[in-house]
Structure formats: C-alpha cells, structure tokens
Amino acid sequence: MRTTADTPLDLLIVGAGPAGLSAADAARREGLNYLVIEKGLIAQTIYQYPIGRTVFSTPNELELREGALRPCREKPTREELLSHYVRFALDERLKIHAEEEVTRIERDDAAEGFFVETTRGQYRVACVLLATGAMAHPRRLHVPGEDLPKVRYLFDEPYPYVNKDALVVGGGNSAAEAALFLAEEGARTTLAIWRSDWENRDPKKNAIKHWVRAPLEEQLAANRLRLVLFTEVLEITEGHVHLRQDNGSVIVLDNNAVFVLIGNDADFTLLGRLGVEIVPAGLTQVPIYDPETFETNVPGLYVAGHFTHSRHIKEAIAVPRRIVPLIAQSLRATV
C-alpha cells in the first residue's frame, strides 16, 4: 500500500477527465504539491464512448492546449480525443495515479485540511477538488428482466449484434447514435423513444443533433430501423421485450440485446459523507457551491466538471483554470 500521510499535499484532485487534467495542469503551473487520483483510466469517460464515435464538439471546445488537437476531419473521433488527453498528461508529466480509487475523505480539523484514504494509500491534504464526472451510475428502468445478461448500459460497437434483434431505449444523442450505428451495420434495430424527445428540434433543449438525426431518418426511410414512440418498458424476457406505446397499446418485440441509454447520475457518496449540500437539478442533482470559487459549503472542498452546472467539456476545462489559482492564493495566505 502506498502511504503518504506524512507528506501533506496542497491539493488532491479526484478524477482524471478533462476537468481533472486541466486542474492538474493549473496546479503544476502554480507550483502546488498536487496529485490526481483516478479510479479508472485517464479520460475514462471518453474511453467509454462507442469505438470510432465522432465527438459532437469541435477541437477548440475540447483541447487542453490551443491548436494541439488536430483531427483528420472537422470533429475528432473518440480515439483522437483520447490520444490528445493521454498525450497531454504524459507530455506535461502530470502527477496521476490511475486505477486507484478514493474510498474515504474526512475533515482533519487539527491540520485544517483533509485525510484521504484510497485503495492504495493514505494522504493528508490541504484542499480537495472533486472532478469525478457524472457517469458513475447508469439510470435503470426498474422493470422485470432488467438484470438479464443481454441488458447493457453502455454501447461500444455494433458488430456483435449483426443479424440480431437489438432494442435501444432512450431519448438523447447517445441512444440515437447507438441506434444509428446498429442499423447501419446490420442489426435489426428498434429505437424506443419518448414522443417529446423525438419531436424536440430545439438544440437548447438537448434535441438530437442534426448530424445524427438526418442519417437516422434515412435509416427509417430505408426500413433498416424501427421507431417506437413509447411510454414505458413493461418487461424484458430472454427472447422478447414488452413495451407500452404512447397510444396505450402493448407490443412485444423479438429481442437479443437491450441498450438502456437514459442517462447517468454522479456518485455523491463522498460529498454526502462530508456534509456537502446536494440539491435537485432537472433529472439529476448537483452540489451547492460558490459560483466564483466552486468551493462547497465544506471549506477547502471544491467541485468541477460534469456534475456541476458547468457541464460542457469546454467549461469543465475552463473552470479549473480559474479556480486553482484562487486555491493557490488562499493556501499562500495561510502560510
């Protein structure tokens, strides 16, 4: 076990996604004694994107250094973006412990900081910045049969499902993309979507992106994709799925694989144990924090990234560049 409790850190960053990498870079520039703890891989959320996926945003909204992300086309693929983030971490020699999970954070009032325990060590730190993202807990349908092995909450690639009956449940871009990839590559695909989501055309209200919708509609017109406007999934069995359509009728679909892509929720366990206030925000929750410093109601504990109100990757990168210098300033003031 790695134990560094006797060597206090200025800043412990939890999460090595875009926000965590940006925070580490800012901490390095400020001369802070910092460390990033990541329970998965560097840019784990991007790693979980479908293989070969084109990312919605343009390079200037995603890159950690201006001009450093140079995709072959207008928008980068999953692999190009992953490479950019990993290369950045390596080139800047950021201090990152991957595949190490934070299991406990406690206030250390005597030292005016925190005691952090992980699967590999223990740390004493002055400040903690949580940038763990919002992908920890996939939302579930809570219906009979949802625990069958054929039910999945991430879509990676379509090829295992060629000539099989696949159902995608969801109303956002992830569900639409999965249905598109499956249909294009030969799966007998059904997209179950709520009418309000299918009829939504407003990009400000999270409508399906036009570059996803257009080819999706082409697949529908070519009868390579079935669209079901539904209200609920009633039951999943070994060979079928029972759906209630929005006209009230029940249909039974032949089925080999179900992809439940209805969103994810952040893991607020660590924040809750520390007494951070959590409030509802639409379908999810967010911690209460100062909009200027992103400090929570627990002094010295900061948040950044997708589970705050600054959810886009561009803002997840920009916020740490603003708040880490403030953290450094506050630490110097106490010396």
Protein Blocks (a to p, Z undefined) as FASTA:
>chain_A
ZZfklmccfbdcedjbfklmmmmmmmmmnopacddddfbdghklmmmpcehiacfbdfkl
mpmbehkaccfblbdcfklmmmmmmmmmmmnopacdehiacfbdcddfknopaddddfkb
ccddfbdcddebjmlbccdekighklpmkbcfbdfbfklmgoiacddedjbfklmmmmmm
mmmnopacdddddfklmmpcbfklopacfklmmmmmmmmmnopaccdddfbdfbdcfkbc
cdddfkopacddddfbdcddebjcddfklmmmnopacddehjbccddddfklopafbehi
acedjklmblbfklmmmmmmmmmmmmmmmmmmmZZ
